[in-house]
């Protein structure tokens, strides 16, 4: 009789691979590093307005990643679309306010 070992069990949510959260975390760390690098170069090697727009875009990507992976909206596509639309519109409003002459120095 062959030796049967129990299958290795992991505490994961159904449908989400165990390494998906780790990859999301690594992506968030990388995006945060990119934001910090752009902010450090603002005014020195990159125009401040361009740097602000890039940092805002990176924040939008990070927020979508958090909502999708950590809060589980990847399982609810309609909710994810709603949040993505709302976040994108809010980000565009912030970008417009940021780029208005005289508001930022």
For each residue, the residues with C-beta under 8 A, 3 or more apart:
1:
2:
3:
4:
5:
6: 9
7:
8:
9: 6
10: 18
11:
12: 16 17 18
13: 16 72
14:
15: 75
16: 12 13 20 21 72 74
17: 12 20
18: 10 12 21 22
19: 22 23
20: 16 17 23 24 69
21: 16 18 24 25 69 70
22: 18 19 25 26
23: 19 20 26 27
24: 20 21 27 28 65 66 69 70
25: 21 22 28 29
26: 22 23 29 30
27: 23 24 30 31 65
28: 24 25 31 32 62 65 66
29: 25 26 32 33
30: 26 27 33 34
31: 27 28 34 35 58 61 62 65
32: 28 29 35 36 62
33: 29 30 36 37
34: 30 31 37 38 58
35: 31 32 38 39 55 58 59
36: 32 33 39 40
37: 33 34 40 41
38: 34 35 41 42 46 51 54 55 58
39: 35 36 42 51 55
40: 36 37 44
41: 37 38 44 45 46 51
42: 38 39 46 47 48 51 52
43: 46 47 48 51
44: 40 41
45: 41
46: 38 41 42 43 50 51 54
47: 42 43 50 51
48: 42 43 51 52 104
49: 52 53 98 99 104
50: 46 47 53 54
51: 38 39 41 42 43 46 47 48 54 55
52: 42 48 49 55 56 98 104
53: 49 50 56 57 95 98 99
54: 38 46 50 51 57 58
55: 35 38 39 51 52 58 59
56: 52 53 59 60 91 94 95 98
57: 53 54 60 61 91
58: 31 34 35 38 54 55 61 62
59: 35 55 56 62 63 91
60: 56 57 63 64 87 88 91
61: 31 57 58 64 65
62: 28 31 32 58 59 65 66
63: 59 60 66 67 87
64: 60 61 67 68 83 84 87
65: 24 27 28 31 61 62 68 69 70
66: 24 28 62 63 69 70 71
67: 63 64 70 71 73 80 83 84 87
68: 64 65 71 73 74 80
69: 20 21 24 65 66 72 74
70: 21 24 65 66 67
71: 66 67 68
72: 13 16 69 75 76
73: 67 68 76 79 80 83
74: 16 68 69 77 80
75: 15 72
76: 72 73 79 80
77: 74 80 81
78: 81 82
79: 73 76 82 83
80: 67 68 73 74 76 77 83 84
81: 77 78 84 85
82: 78 79 85 86
83: 64 67 73 79 80 86 87
84: 64 67 80 81 87 88
85: 81 82 88 89
86: 82 83 89 90
87: 60 63 64 67 83 84 90 91
88: 60 84 85 91 92
89: 85 86 92 93
90: 86 87 93 94
91: 56 57 59 60 87 88 94 95
92: 88 89 95 96
93: 89 90 96 97
94: 56 90 91 97 98
95: 53 56 91 92 98 99
96: 92 93 99 100
97: 93 94 100 103
98: 49 52 53 56 94 95 103 104
99: 49 53 95 96 104
100: 96 97 103 104
101:
102:
103: 97 98 100
104: 48 49 52 98 99 100
105:
